[in-house]
Amino acid sequence: MEEQVKHPRRHNLEPFRDTGKMRRLRMWLNIAFMLIATAGMALYFVIDHEVAFWILIVATVFKFVELTLRLLKL
């Protein structure tokens, strides 16, 4: 007979604070990241690897800014 494991209830965790202003900023940073990264990948396969590399670096900066905002819960 299998024993069922009881999982702890998670009702006492602090709710995630995400203000409307920060959520909107993070959304725009994610959109910018996706658009720039898509353009960088297209350029990588079509035109020039070096130019695409720098475009992908810029996209990564947008993602790191968004990630920092999310981790700091600003």
Secondary structure, 3 states (H helix, E strand, C coil): CCCCCCCCCCCCCCCCCCCHHHHHHHHHHHHHHHHHHHHHHHHHHHCCHHHHHHHHHHHHHHHHHHHHHHHHCC
